[in-house]
Amino acid sequence: MIVSKHPDGGYCVMNGASIVAGPFETNSDAWRALDRLEGDPINPAEKKSEWIASKIIGGAA
């Protein structure tokens, strides 16, 4: 998957010719979405908050 800028100024996450997510206002927002789609934590604080939420909701960690 890649992040692509469109002529209208928005950024989208693409998988081949298909738009997977977006459009986003900033390149940063698009990369954040791509990281989340691939399961990569954005930063340690977010990883910890997701772990806590999974424990409260009862999902798998």
C-alpha distance matrix in Angstrom:
0.0 3.8 7.1 9.6 13.4 15.4 19.1 20.3 19.1 16.5 13.0 10.2 6.7 5.5 4.6 7.2 10.0 9.7 9.6 8.6 10.4 12.9 14.6 15.4 18.3 17.0 14.2 15.0 14.7 11.2 10.3 12.5 10.9 7.5 9.9 11.9 9.4 9.0 12.7 13.3 16.5 16.8 20.3 23.2 24.9 22.1 21.8 25.6 25.8 23.3 25.5 28.6 27.3 26.5 30.1 31.6 29.8 30.4 26.9 25.9 25.1
3.8 0.0 3.8 6.4 10.1 12.5 16.1 17.6 16.1 13.9 10.2 8.3 5.7 5.3 6.6 8.3 10.3 10.5 9.8 9.7 10.6 11.9 13.0 13.5 15.9 14.3 11.2 12.6 12.9 9.3 8.5 11.6 10.7 7.7 10.4 12.9 11.3 11.2 14.7 14.5 17.2 16.6 20.1 23.4 25.0 22.4 22.6 26.4 26.4 24.4 26.9 29.8 28.6 28.2 31.8 33.2 31.6 32.5 29.2 28.3 27.3
7.1 3.8 0.0 3.8 6.9 9.8 13.4 14.5 12.6 10.3 6.7 5.6 4.6 6.0 9.0 10.7 11.6 11.5 9.6 9.9 9.5 9.7 10.2 10.2 12.3 10.6 7.6 9.6 10.0 6.4 6.6 10.1 9.5 7.6 10.6 13.0 12.1 12.9 15.9 15.4 17.4 16.0 19.4 23.0 24.1 21.6 22.5 26.1 25.8 24.2 27.0 29.6 28.3 28.4 32.0 33.0 31.6 32.9 29.8 29.3 28.2
9.6 6.4 3.8 0.0 3.8 6.4 9.9 11.5 10.0 8.5 5.6 5.4 6.4 6.7 10.0 10.7 10.5 11.0 9.4 11.0 10.7 10.0 9.6 10.3 11.9 10.9 8.5 11.6 11.9 8.6 9.8 13.2 12.4 11.1 14.3 16.4 15.4 16.4 19.5 19.1 21.1 19.5 22.8 26.5 27.4 24.9 26.0 29.6 29.1 27.5 30.5 32.9 31.4 31.7 35.3 36.1 34.5 36.0 33.0 32.7 31.7
13.4 10.1 6.9 3.8 0.0 3.8 6.8 8.3 6.4 5.9 4.5 6.5 9.0 9.9 13.5 14.0 13.0 13.5 11.4 13.4 12.3 10.4 9.0 9.4 10.0 9.3 7.9 11.6 12.0 9.5 11.5 14.6 14.2 13.7 16.8 18.7 18.1 19.5 22.3 21.7 23.2 21.2 24.3 28.1 28.7 26.3 27.8 31.2 30.5 29.2 32.4 34.5 33.0 33.6 37.2 37.7 36.2 38.0 35.2 35.2 34.1
15.4 12.5 9.8 6.4 3.8 0.0 3.8 5.4 5.5 5.5 6.1 7.4 10.6 10.9 14.3 14.4 12.5 12.9 10.9 13.7 12.8 10.5 8.6 10.2 10.7 11.4 10.9 14.5 14.2 11.9 14.5 17.2 16.2 16.1 19.5 20.9 20.0 21.7 24.6 24.5 26.0 24.1 27.3 31.1 31.4 28.8 30.4 33.8 32.7 31.3 34.6 36.6 34.7 35.3 39.0 39.3 37.5 39.4 36.7 36.9 36.2
19.1 16.1 13.4 9.9 6.8 3.8 0.0 3.8 5.3 7.4 9.3 11.1 14.4 14.6 17.9 17.5 15.2 16.0 14.3 17.3 16.3 13.7 11.4 12.8 12.5 13.4 13.5 17.2 17.1 15.3 17.9 20.6 19.8 19.8 23.1 24.6 23.7 25.6 28.4 28.2 29.5 27.4 30.5 34.3 34.5 32.0 33.8 37.1 35.9 34.7 38.1 39.9 38.0 38.8 42.4 42.6 40.8 42.9 40.2 40.6 39.9
20.3 17.6 14.5 11.5 8.3 5.4 3.8 0.0 3.8 5.7 8.9 11.0 14.7 15.6 19.1 19.3 17.0 16.9 14.5 17.2 15.5 12.3 9.6 10.9 10.2 12.1 13.2 16.6 16.0 14.7 17.9 20.0 19.0 19.8 23.1 24.0 23.5 25.8 28.3 28.1 29.1 26.8 29.9 33.6 33.4 30.8 33.0 36.0 34.5 33.4 37.0 38.5 36.4 37.4 41.0 40.8 39.1 41.4 39.0 39.7 39.1
19.1 16.1 12.6 10.0 6.4 5.5 5.3 3.8 0.0 3.8 6.8 9.9 13.5 15.1 18.8 19.5 17.8 17.6 14.9 17.0 14.9 11.7 9.0 9.0 7.6 8.8 9.9 13.3 13.2 12.3 15.2 17.4 17.0 17.9 20.8 22.1 22.0 24.0 26.3 25.8 26.5 24.0 26.8 30.6 30.4 28.1 30.4 33.4 32.0 31.2 34.8 36.3 34.5 35.6 39.2 39.1 37.7 40.0 37.6 38.1 37.2
16.5 13.9 10.3 8.5 5.9 5.5 7.4 5.7 3.8 0.0 3.8 6.7 10.4 12.4 16.2 17.4 16.0 15.1 12.0 13.6 11.2 7.9 5.4 5.5 5.3 6.9 8.1 11.2 10.3 9.1 12.4 14.3 13.5 14.6 17.7 18.6 18.5 20.8 23.0 22.7 23.4 21.1 24.2 27.9 27.7 25.1 27.2 30.3 28.8 27.8 31.4 32.9 31.0 32.0 35.6 35.6 34.0 36.3 33.8 34.5 33.6
13.0 10.2 6.7 5.6 4.5 6.1 9.3 8.9 6.8 3.8 0.0 3.8 7.0 9.4 13.2 14.8 14.0 13.2 10.1 11.2 9.1 6.6 5.2 5.0 6.4 6.4 5.9 9.0 8.2 6.0 9.0 11.4 10.6 11.2 14.3 15.5 15.3 17.3 19.7 19.3 20.3 18.3 21.5 25.2 25.4 22.8 24.6 27.8 26.7 25.5 28.8 30.8 29.0 29.8 33.4 33.7 32.2 34.1 31.5 31.8 30.8
10.2 8.3 5.6 5.4 6.5 7.4 11.1 11.0 9.9 6.7 3.8 0.0 3.8 6.1 9.8 11.8 11.1 9.7 6.5 7.4 5.8 4.6 4.8 6.3 9.2 9.4 8.4 10.7 9.2 6.0 8.9 11.0 9.1 9.2 12.8 13.7 12.6 14.8 17.5 17.7 19.3 17.8 21.4 24.9 25.3 22.3 23.7 27.1 26.0 24.3 27.5 29.6 27.7 28.0 31.8 32.2 30.4 32.1 29.3 29.5 28.8
6.7 5.7 4.6 6.4 9.0 10.6 14.4 14.7 13.5 10.4 7.0 3.8 0.0 3.8 6.9 9.7 10.2 8.6 5.9 5.5 5.1 6.3 7.9 8.9 12.1 11.6 9.8 11.2 9.9 6.2 7.7 9.8 7.5 6.3 10.1 11.1 9.5 11.3 14.3 14.8 16.9 16.1 19.8 23.1 23.9 20.8 21.6 25.2 24.5 22.4 25.3 27.8 26.0 26.0 29.7 30.5 28.6 30.0 26.9 26.8 26.1
5.5 5.3 6.0 6.7 9.9 10.9 14.6 15.6 15.1 12.4 9.4 6.1 3.8 0.0 3.8 6.0 6.6 5.6 4.6 5.4 7.2 8.9 10.3 12.1 15.2 14.9 12.8 14.6 13.6 9.9 10.9 13.3 10.9 9.0 12.6 13.7 11.3 12.6 16.0 16.9 19.5 19.1 22.8 26.0 27.1 24.0 24.4 28.1 27.5 25.2 27.9 30.6 28.8 28.3 32.1 33.0 31.0 32.0 28.8 28.4 28.0
4.6 6.6 9.0 10.0 13.5 14.3 17.9 19.1 18.8 16.2 13.2 9.8 6.9 3.8 0.0 3.8 6.0 5.3 6.4 6.4 9.5 12.0 13.7 15.6 18.8 18.4 16.1 17.6 16.6 12.9 13.2 15.3 12.8 10.2 13.4 14.4 11.3 11.9 15.6 16.9 20.0 20.3 24.0 26.9 28.3 25.1 25.0 28.7 28.4 25.7 28.0 30.9 29.2 28.3 32.0 33.2 31.0 31.6 28.2 27.5 27.4
7.2 8.3 10.7 10.7 14.0 14.4 17.5 19.3 19.5 17.4 14.8 11.8 9.7 6.0 3.8 0.0 3.8 5.6 8.1 9.4 12.5 14.5 15.7 17.9 20.9 20.5 18.1 20.1 19.5 15.7 16.0 18.6 16.3 13.7 16.8 18.1 15.0 15.3 19.1 20.3 23.4 23.6 27.2 30.2 31.7 28.7 28.5 32.3 32.1 29.4 31.7 34.7 33.0 32.0 35.7 37.0 34.7 35.3 31.8 31.0 30.9
10.0 10.3 11.6 10.5 13.0 12.5 15.2 17.0 17.8 16.0 14.0 11.1 10.2 6.6 6.0 3.8 0.0 3.8 6.8 9.4 12.2 13.6 14.4 17.1 20.0 20.2 18.3 20.8 19.8 16.1 17.3 19.8 17.3 15.4 18.8 19.8 16.9 17.9 21.5 22.8 25.7 25.5 29.2 32.4 33.5 30.4 30.6 34.2 33.7 31.1 33.6 36.4 34.4 33.6 37.4 38.4 35.9 36.8 33.4 33.1 33.1
9.7 10.5 11.5 11.0 13.5 12.9 16.0 16.9 17.6 15.1 13.2 9.7 8.6 5.6 5.3 5.6 3.8 0.0 3.8 6.1 9.2 11.1 12.3 15.3 18.5 19.1 17.7 19.7 18.1 14.6 16.2 18.0 15.1 13.6 17.2 17.5 14.4 16.1 19.4 21.1 23.8 23.8 27.6 30.6 31.5 28.1 28.4 31.9 31.1 28.3 31.0 33.6 31.3 30.6 34.4 35.2 32.6 33.6 30.3 30.2 30.5
9.6 9.8 9.6 9.4 11.4 10.9 14.3 14.5 14.9 12.0 10.1 6.5 5.9 4.6 6.4 8.1 6.8 3.8 0.0 3.8 5.8 7.3 8.7 11.6 15.0 15.8 14.7 16.6 14.7 11.4 13.5 15.2 12.1 11.4 15.1 15.2 12.7 14.9 18.0 19.4 21.7 21.3 25.1 28.2 28.8 25.4 26.1 29.5 28.4 25.9 28.8 31.2 28.9 28.5 32.3 32.9 30.5 31.8 28.7 28.9 29.0
8.6 9.7 9.9 11.0 13.4 13.7 17.3 17.2 17.0 13.6 11.2 7.4 5.5 5.4 6.4 9.4 9.4 6.1 3.8 0.0 3.8 7.1 9.5 11.6 15.3 15.9 14.8 15.8 13.6 10.4 12.1 13.0 9.6 8.9 12.4 12.0 9.2 11.7 14.5 16.3 18.6 18.6 22.4 25.3 25.8 22.3 22.8 26.2 25.1 22.4 25.2 27.6 25.4 24.8 28.6 29.3 26.9 28.0 24.9 25.1 25.2
10.4 10.6 9.5 10.7 12.3 12.8 16.3 15.5 14.9 11.2 9.1 5.8 5.1 7.2 9.5 12.5 12.2 9.2 5.8 3.8 0.0 3.8 6.6 8.2 12.0 12.8 12.3 13.1 10.4 7.8 10.3 10.7 7.2 8.0 11.4 10.8 9.1 12.2 14.4 15.8 17.3 16.7 20.5 23.5 23.6 20.2 21.2 24.4 23.0 20.7 23.9 26.0 23.6 23.6 27.4 27.8 25.5 27.2 24.3 24.8 24.7
12.9 11.9 9.7 10.0 10.4 10.5 13.7 12.3 11.7 7.9 6.6 4.6 6.3 8.9 12.0 14.5 13.6 11.1 7.3 7.1 3.8 0.0 2.9 5.0 8.7 10.2 10.5 11.9 9.0 7.0 10.5 11.1 8.4 10.0 13.3 12.9 12.1 15.2 17.2 18.0 19.0 17.7 21.3 24.6 24.3 21.1 22.6 25.7 24.1 22.3 25.7 27.4 25.1 25.6 29.4 29.4 27.4 29.4 26.8 27.5 27.2
14.6 13.0 10.2 9.6 9.0 8.6 11.4 9.6 9.0 5.4 5.2 4.8 7.9 10.3 13.7 15.7 14.4 12.3 8.7 9.5 6.6 2.9 0.0 3.8 6.8 8.9 9.9 11.8 9.3 7.8 11.5 12.5 10.5 12.0 15.3 15.3 14.7 17.6 19.7 20.1 21.0 19.3 22.7 26.1 25.8 22.7 24.6 27.6 25.9 24.4 27.9 29.5 27.2 28.0 31.7 31.5 29.7 31.8 29.4 30.2 29.8
15.4 13.5 10.2 10.3 9.4 10.2 12.8 10.9 9.0 5.5 5.0 6.3 8.9 12.1 15.6 17.9 17.1 15.3 11.6 11.6 8.2 5.0 3.8 0.0 3.8 5.6 7.3 8.7 6.1 5.8 9.5 10.1 9.1 11.3 14.0 14.1 14.5 17.3 18.8 18.7 19.0 16.8 19.9 23.5 22.9 20.2 22.4 25.3 23.6 22.5 26.2 27.6 25.6 26.7 30.3 30.1 28.6 31.0 28.7 29.5 28.7
18.3 15.9 12.3 11.9 10.0 10.7 12.5 10.2 7.6 5.3 6.4 9.2 12.1 15.2 18.8 20.9 20.0 18.5 15.0 15.3 12.0 8.7 6.8 3.8 0.0 3.8 7.1 8.6 7.1 8.1 11.3 12.0 12.0 14.2 16.4 16.9 17.8 20.3 21.7 21.0 20.9 18.2 20.9 24.5 23.7 21.4 24.0 26.7 25.0 24.5 28.1 29.3 27.5 29.0 32.4 32.1 30.9 33.5 31.4 32.2 31.2
17.0 14.3 10.6 10.9 9.3 11.4 13.4 12.1 8.8 6.9 6.4 9.4 11.6 14.9 18.4 20.5 20.2 19.1 15.8 15.9 12.8 10.2 8.9 5.6 3.8 0.0 3.8 5.3 5.3 6.6 8.9 10.0 11.0 12.7 14.5 15.7 17.0 18.9 20.2 19.0 18.9 15.9 18.4 22.2 21.8 19.8 22.3 25.1 23.9 23.5 27.0 28.5 27.1 28.6 31.9 31.9 31.0 33.4 31.2 31.6 30.2
14.2 11.2 7.6 8.5 7.9 10.9 13.5 13.2 9.9 8.1 5.9 8.4 9.8 12.8 16.1 18.1 18.3 17.7 14.7 14.8 12.3 10.5 9.9 7.3 7.1 3.8 0.0 3.8 5.5 5.2 6.3 8.6 10.0 10.6 12.4 14.4 15.4 16.7 18.4 17.0 17.4 14.6 17.3 21.1 21.4 19.4 21.5 24.6 23.9 23.3 26.5 28.4 27.3 28.4 31.7 32.2 31.3 33.3 30.8 30.8 29.2
15.0 12.6 9.6 11.6 11.6 14.5 17.2 16.6 13.3 11.2 9.0 10.7 11.2 14.6 17.6 20.1 20.8 19.7 16.6 15.8 13.1 11.9 11.8 8.7 8.6 5.3 3.8 0.0 3.8 5.4 5.2 6.1 8.7 9.8 10.5 12.4 14.2 15.4 16.4 14.6 14.4 11.2 13.7 17.5 17.7 15.9 18.1 21.1 20.4 20.1 23.3 25.1 24.2 25.5 28.7 29.2 28.7 30.7 28.3 28.3 26.4
14.7 12.9 10.0 11.9 12.0 14.2 17.1 16.0 13.2 10.3 8.2 9.2 9.9 13.6 16.6 19.5 19.8 18.1 14.7 13.6 10.4 9.0 9.3 6.1 7.1 5.3 5.5 3.8 0.0 3.8 5.5 5.0 6.3 8.7 9.9 10.6 12.4 14.4 15.3 14.2 13.9 11.2 14.1 17.7 17.4 15.0 17.3 20.2 19.0 18.4 21.9 23.5 22.1 23.4 26.7 27.0 26.1 28.3 26.0 26.4 24.9
11.2 9.3 6.4 8.6 9.5 11.9 15.3 14.7 12.3 9.1 6.0 6.0 6.2 9.9 12.9 15.7 16.1 14.6 11.4 10.4 7.8 7.0 7.8 5.8 8.1 6.6 5.2 5.4 3.8 0.0 3.8 5.4 5.1 6.3 8.7 9.9 10.6 12.5 14.3 13.6 14.4 12.3 15.7 19.3 19.6 16.9 18.6 21.9 20.9 19.7 23.0 25.0 23.5 24.3 27.8 28.3 27.1 28.9 26.3 26.4 25.1
10.3 8.5 6.6 9.8 11.5 14.5 17.9 17.9 15.2 12.4 9.0 8.9 7.7 10.9 13.2 16.0 17.3 16.2 13.5 12.1 10.3 10.5 11.5 9.5 11.3 8.9 6.3 5.2 5.5 3.8 0.0 3.8 5.4 4.9 6.1 8.6 9.7 10.5 12.2 10.8 11.8 9.7 13.1 16.7 17.6 15.2 16.5 20.0 19.7 18.5 21.5 23.8 22.8 23.4 26.8 27.8 26.8 28.3 25.5 25.2 23.5
12.5 11.6 10.1 13.2 14.6 17.2 20.6 20.0 17.4 14.3 11.4 11.0 9.8 13.3 15.3 18.6 19.8 18.0 15.2 13.0 10.7 11.1 12.5 10.1 12.0 10.0 8.6 6.1 5.0 5.4 3.8 0.0 3.8 5.4 5.1 6.3 8.7 10.0 10.5 9.2 9.2 7.0 10.4 14.0 14.4 11.7 13.3 16.6 16.0 14.9 18.1 20.2 19.2 20.0 23.3 24.2 23.4 25.0 22.4 22.3 20.6
10.9 10.7 9.5 12.4 14.2 16.2 19.8 19.0 17.0 13.5 10.6 9.1 7.5 10.9 12.8 16.3 17.3 15.1 12.1 9.6 7.2 8.4 10.5 9.1 12.0 11.0 10.0 8.7 6.3 5.1 5.4 3.8 0.0 3.8 5.4 5.1 6.1 8.6 9.8 9.8 10.6 9.6 13.3 16.5 16.7 13.5 14.6 18.0 17.0 15.2 18.4 20.6 19.0 19.4 23.0 23.7 22.3 24.0 21.2 21.3 20.2
7.5 7.7 7.6 11.1 13.7 16.1 19.8 19.8 17.9 14.6 11.2 9.2 6.3 9.0 10.2 13.7 15.4 13.6 11.4 8.9 8.0 10.0 12.0 11.3 14.2 12.7 10.6 9.8 8.7 6.3 4.9 5.4 3.8 0.0 3.8 5.4 5.1 6.3 8.6 8.6 10.7 10.2 14.0 17.1 18.2 15.2 15.6 19.2 19.0 16.9 19.6 22.3 21.0 20.9 24.5 25.7 24.2 25.4 22.3 21.8 20.6
9.9 10.4 10.6 14.3 16.8 19.5 23.1 23.1 20.8 17.7 14.3 12.8 10.1 12.6 13.4 16.8 18.8 17.2 15.1 12.4 11.4 13.3 15.3 14.0 16.4 14.5 12.4 10.5 9.9 8.7 6.1 5.1 5.4 3.8 0.0 3.8 5.5 5.2 6.2 5.0 7.0 7.0 10.6 13.6 15.0 12.2 12.2 16.0 16.2 14.2 16.7 19.6 18.8 18.6 22.0 23.5 22.5 23.5 20.4 19.6 17.9
11.9 12.9 13.0 16.4 18.7 20.9 24.6 24.0 22.1 18.6 15.5 13.7 11.1 13.7 14.4 18.1 19.8 17.5 15.2 12.0 10.8 12.9 15.3 14.1 16.9 15.7 14.4 12.4 10.6 9.9 8.6 6.3 5.1 5.4 3.8 0.0 3.8 5.4 4.9 5.6 6.8 7.5 11.1 13.5 14.3 10.9 10.9 14.4 14.0 11.6 14.3 17.0 15.7 15.5 19.0 20.3 19.1 20.1 17.1 16.7 15.4
9.4 11.3 12.1 15.4 18.1 20.0 23.7 23.5 22.0 18.5 15.3 12.6 9.5 11.3 11.3 15.0 16.9 14.4 12.7 9.2 9.1 12.1 14.7 14.5 17.8 17.0 15.4 14.2 12.4 10.6 9.7 8.7 6.1 5.1 5.5 3.8 0.0 3.8 5.5 7.7 10.0 11.1 14.7 17.0 18.0 14.6 14.2 17.7 17.3 14.4 16.8 19.6 18.0 17.2 20.9 22.3 20.4 21.2 17.9 17.4 16.7
9.0 11.2 12.9 16.4 19.5 21.7 25.6 25.8 24.0 20.8 17.3 14.8 11.3 12.6 11.9 15.3 17.9 16.1 14.9 11.7 12.2 15.2 17.6 17.3 20.3 18.9 16.7 15.4 14.4 12.5 10.5 10.0 8.6 6.3 5.2 5.4 3.8 0.0 3.8 5.6 9.0 10.8 14.1 16.2 17.9 14.9 13.8 17.4 17.9 15.0 16.8 20.1 19.1 18.0 21.4 23.3 21.8 22.0 18.6 17.3 16.2
12.7 14.7 15.9 19.5 22.3 24.6 28.4 28.3 26.3 23.0 19.7 17.5 14.3 16.0 15.6 19.1 21.5 19.4 18.0 14.5 14.4 17.2 19.7 18.8 21.7 20.2 18.4 16.4 15.3 14.3 12.2 10.5 9.8 8.6 6.2 4.9 5.5 3.8 0.0 3.8 6.4 9.2 12.0 13.4 15.0 12.1 10.4 13.9 14.5 11.6 13.0 16.4 15.7 14.5 17.7 19.9 18.7 18.8 15.4 14.0 12.6
13.3 14.5 15.4 19.1 21.7 24.5 28.2 28.1 25.8 22.7 19.3 17.7 14.8 16.9 16.9 20.3 22.8 21.1 19.4 16.3 15.8 18.0 20.1 18.7 21.0 19.0 17.0 14.6 14.2 13.6 10.8 9.2 9.8 8.6 5.0 5.6 7.7 5.6 3.8 0.0 3.8 6.3 8.9 10.7 12.8 10.4 9.0 12.7 13.8 11.8 13.2 16.6 16.5 15.9 18.8 21.0 20.4 20.7 17.7 16.1 13.9
16.5 17.2 17.4 21.1 23.2 26.0 29.5 29.1 26.5 23.4 20.3 19.3 16.9 19.5 20.0 23.4 25.7 23.8 21.7 18.6 17.3 19.0 21.0 19.0 20.9 18.9 17.4 14.4 13.9 14.4 11.8 9.2 10.6 10.7 7.0 6.8 10.0 9.0 6.4 3.8 0.0 3.8 5.6 7.2 9.0 6.7 5.5 9.3 10.5 9.1 10.8 13.8 14.1 14.1 16.8 18.8 18.7 19.4 16.8 15.7 13.0
16.8 16.6 16.0 19.5 21.2 24.1 27.4 26.8 24.0 21.1 18.3 17.8 16.1 19.1 20.3 23.6 25.5 23.8 21.3 18.6 16.7 17.7 19.3 16.8 18.2 15.9 14.6 11.2 11.2 12.3 9.7 7.0 9.6 10.2 7.0 7.5 11.1 10.8 9.2 6.3 3.8 0.0 3.8 7.1 8.3 6.3 7.2 10.6 11.2 10.7 13.1 15.4 15.6 16.4 19.1 20.6 20.7 21.9 19.6 18.9 16.3
20.3 20.1 19.4 22.8 24.3 27.3 30.5 29.9 26.8 24.2 21.5 21.4 19.8 22.8 24.0 27.2 29.2 27.6 25.1 22.4 20.5 21.3 22.7 19.9 20.9 18.4 17.3 13.7 14.1 15.7 13.1 10.4 13.3 14.0 10.6 11.1 14.7 14.1 12.0 8.9 5.6 3.8 0.0 3.8 5.5 5.4 6.3 8.8 10.1 10.8 12.5 14.5 15.5 16.7 18.8 20.3 21.1 22.2 20.4 19.5 16.4
23.2 23.4 23.0 26.5 28.1 31.1 34.3 33.6 30.6 27.9 25.2 24.9 23.1 26.0 26.9 30.2 32.4 30.6 28.2 25.3 23.5 24.6 26.1 23.5 24.5 22.2 21.1 17.5 17.7 19.3 16.7 14.0 16.5 17.1 13.6 13.5 17.0 16.2 13.4 10.7 7.2 7.1 3.8 0.0 3.8 5.5 5.0 6.2 8.6 9.9 10.5 12.4 14.2 15.3 16.7 18.5 19.9 20.7 19.2 18.1 14.7
24.9 25.0 24.1 27.4 28.7 31.4 34.5 33.4 30.4 27.7 25.4 25.3 23.9 27.1 28.3 31.7 33.5 31.5 28.8 25.8 23.6 24.3 25.8 22.9 23.7 21.8 21.4 17.7 17.4 19.6 17.6 14.4 16.7 18.2 15.0 14.3 18.0 17.9 15.0 12.8 9.0 8.3 5.5 3.8 0.0 3.8 5.4 5.1 6.2 8.6 9.9 10.6 12.2 14.2 15.5 16.6 18.2 19.6 18.6 18.3 15.1
22.1 22.4 21.6 24.9 26.3 28.8 32.0 30.8 28.1 25.1 22.8 22.3 20.8 24.0 25.1 28.7 30.4 28.1 25.4 22.3 20.2 21.1 22.7 20.2 21.4 19.8 19.4 15.9 15.0 16.9 15.2 11.7 13.5 15.2 12.2 10.9 14.6 14.9 12.1 10.4 6.7 6.3 5.4 5.5 3.8 0.0 3.8 5.4 5.0 6.1 8.5 9.8 10.4 12.1 14.2 15.2 16.1 17.7 16.3 16.2 13.4
21.8 22.6 22.5 26.0 27.8 30.4 33.8 33.0 30.4 27.2 24.6 23.7 21.6 24.4 25.0 28.5 30.6 28.4 26.1 22.8 21.2 22.6 24.6 22.4 24.0 22.3 21.5 18.1 17.3 18.6 16.5 13.3 14.6 15.6 12.2 10.9 14.2 13.8 10.4 9.0 5.5 7.2 6.3 5.0 5.4 3.8 0.0 3.8 5.6 5.2 6.2 8.7 9.9 10.6 12.6 14.4 15.3 16.1 14.3 13.5 10.4
25.6 26.4 26.1 29.6 31.2 33.8 37.1 36.0 33.4 30.3 27.8 27.1 25.2 28.1 28.7 32.3 34.2 31.9 29.5 26.2 24.4 25.7 27.6 25.3 26.7 25.1 24.6 21.1 20.2 21.9 20.0 16.6 18.0 19.2 16.0 14.4 17.7 17.4 13.9 12.7 9.3 10.6 8.8 6.2 5.1 5.4 3.8 0.0 3.8 5.4 5.0 6.2 8.6 9.8 10.7 12.5 14.2 15.0 14.1 13.6 10.4
25.8 26.4 25.8 29.1 30.5 32.7 35.9 34.5 32.0 28.8 26.7 26.0 24.5 27.5 28.4 32.1 33.7 31.1 28.4 25.1 23.0 24.1 25.9 23.6 25.0 23.9 23.9 20.4 19.0 20.9 19.7 16.0 17.0 19.0 16.2 14.0 17.3 17.9 14.5 13.8 10.5 11.2 10.1 8.6 6.2 5.0 5.6 3.8 0.0 3.8 5.4 5.1 6.1 8.5 9.9 10.5 12.0 13.8 13.2 13.7 11.2
23.3 24.4 24.2 27.5 29.2 31.3 34.7 33.4 31.2 27.8 25.5 24.3 22.4 25.2 25.7 29.4 31.1 28.3 25.9 22.4 20.7 22.3 24.4 22.5 24.5 23.5 23.3 20.1 18.4 19.7 18.5 14.9 15.2 16.9 14.2 11.6 14.4 15.0 11.6 11.8 9.1 10.7 10.8 9.9 8.6 6.1 5.2 5.4 3.8 0.0 3.8 5.4 5.0 6.1 8.7 9.9 10.3 11.6 10.3 10.6 8.5
25.5 26.9 27.0 30.5 32.4 34.6 38.1 37.0 34.8 31.4 28.8 27.5 25.3 27.9 28.0 31.7 33.6 31.0 28.8 25.2 23.9 25.7 27.9 26.2 28.1 27.0 26.5 23.3 21.9 23.0 21.5 18.1 18.4 19.6 16.7 14.3 16.8 16.8 13.0 13.2 10.8 13.1 12.5 10.5 9.9 8.5 6.2 5.0 5.4 3.8 0.0 3.8 5.5 5.1 6.4 8.8 10.0 10.2 9.1 8.7 5.9
28.6 29.8 29.6 32.9 34.5 36.6 39.9 38.5 36.3 32.9 30.8 29.6 27.8 30.6 30.9 34.7 36.4 33.6 31.2 27.6 26.0 27.4 29.5 27.6 29.3 28.5 28.4 25.1 23.5 25.0 23.8 20.2 20.6 22.3 19.6 17.0 19.6 20.1 16.4 16.6 13.8 15.4 14.5 12.4 10.6 9.8 8.7 6.2 5.1 5.4 3.8 0.0 3.8 5.4 5.2 6.3 8.6 9.7 10.0 10.7 8.7
27.3 28.6 28.3 31.4 33.0 34.7 38.0 36.4 34.5 31.0 29.0 27.7 26.0 28.8 29.2 33.0 34.4 31.3 28.9 25.4 23.6 25.1 27.2 25.6 27.5 27.1 27.3 24.2 22.1 23.5 22.8 19.2 19.0 21.0 18.8 15.7 18.0 19.1 15.7 16.5 14.1 15.6 15.5 14.2 12.2 10.4 9.9 8.6 6.1 5.0 5.5 3.8 0.0 3.8 5.4 5.1 6.0 8.1 8.3 10.1 9.2
26.5 28.2 28.4 31.7 33.6 35.3 38.8 37.4 35.6 32.0 29.8 28.0 26.0 28.3 28.3 32.0 33.6 30.6 28.5 24.8 23.6 25.6 28.0 26.7 29.0 28.6 28.4 25.5 23.4 24.3 23.4 20.0 19.4 20.9 18.6 15.5 17.2 18.0 14.5 15.9 14.1 16.4 16.7 15.3 14.2 12.1 10.6 9.8 8.5 6.1 5.1 5.4 3.8 0.0 3.8 5.5 5.2 5.6 4.8 6.4 6.1
30.1 31.8 32.0 35.3 37.2 39.0 42.4 41.0 39.2 35.6 33.4 31.8 29.7 32.1 32.0 35.7 37.4 34.4 32.3 28.6 27.4 29.4 31.7 30.3 32.4 31.9 31.7 28.7 26.7 27.8 26.8 23.3 23.0 24.5 22.0 19.0 20.9 21.4 17.7 18.8 16.8 19.1 18.8 16.7 15.5 14.2 12.6 10.7 9.9 8.7 6.4 5.2 5.4 3.8 0.0 3.8 5.6 4.9 6.2 7.5 7.1
31.6 33.2 33.0 36.1 37.7 39.3 42.6 40.8 39.1 35.6 33.7 32.2 30.5 33.0 33.2 37.0 38.4 35.2 32.9 29.3 27.8 29.4 31.5 30.1 32.1 31.9 32.2 29.2 27.0 28.3 27.8 24.2 23.7 25.7 23.5 20.3 22.3 23.3 19.9 21.0 18.8 20.6 20.3 18.5 16.6 15.2 14.4 12.5 10.5 9.9 8.8 6.3 5.1 5.5 3.8 0.0 3.8 5.4 7.9 10.4 10.6
29.8 31.6 31.6 34.5 36.2 37.5 40.8 39.1 37.7 34.0 32.2 30.4 28.6 31.0 31.0 34.7 35.9 32.6 30.5 26.9 25.5 27.4 29.7 28.6 30.9 31.0 31.3 28.7 26.1 27.1 26.8 23.4 22.3 24.2 22.5 19.1 20.4 21.8 18.7 20.4 18.7 20.7 21.1 19.9 18.2 16.1 15.3 14.2 12.0 10.3 10.0 8.6 6.0 5.2 5.6 3.8 0.0 3.8 5.8 9.2 10.5
30.4 32.5 32.9 36.0 38.0 39.4 42.9 41.4 40.0 36.3 34.1 32.1 30.0 32.0 31.6 35.3 36.8 33.6 31.8 28.0 27.2 29.4 31.8 31.0 33.5 33.4 33.3 30.7 28.3 28.9 28.3 25.0 24.0 25.4 23.5 20.1 21.2 22.0 18.8 20.7 19.4 21.9 22.2 20.7 19.6 17.7 16.1 15.0 13.8 11.6 10.2 9.7 8.1 5.6 4.9 5.4 3.8 0.0 3.8 6.7 8.8
26.9 29.2 29.8 33.0 35.2 36.7 40.2 39.0 37.6 33.8 31.5 29.3 26.9 28.8 28.2 31.8 33.4 30.3 28.7 24.9 24.3 26.8 29.4 28.7 31.4 31.2 30.8 28.3 26.0 26.3 25.5 22.4 21.2 22.3 20.4 17.1 17.9 18.6 15.4 17.7 16.8 19.6 20.4 19.2 18.6 16.3 14.3 14.1 13.2 10.3 9.1 10.0 8.3 4.8 6.2 7.9 5.8 3.8 0.0 3.8 6.5
25.9 28.3 29.3 32.7 35.2 36.9 40.6 39.7 38.1 34.5 31.8 29.5 26.8 28.4 27.5 31.0 33.1 30.2 28.9 25.1 24.8 27.5 30.2 29.5 32.2 31.6 30.8 28.3 26.4 26.4 25.2 22.3 21.3 21.8 19.6 16.7 17.4 17.3 14.0 16.1 15.7 18.9 19.5 18.1 18.3 16.2 13.5 13.6 13.7 10.6 8.7 10.7 10.1 6.4 7.5 10.4 9.2 6.7 3.8 0.0 3.8
25.1 27.3 28.2 31.7 34.1 36.2 39.9 39.1 37.2 33.6 30.8 28.8 26.1 28.0 27.4 30.9 33.1 30.5 29.0 25.2 24.7 27.2 29.8 28.7 31.2 30.2 29.2 26.4 24.9 25.1 23.5 20.6 20.2 20.6 17.9 15.4 16.7 16.2 12.6 13.9 13.0 16.3 16.4 14.7 15.1 13.4 10.4 10.4 11.2 8.5 5.9 8.7 9.2 6.1 7.1 10.6 10.5 8.8 6.5 3.8 0.0
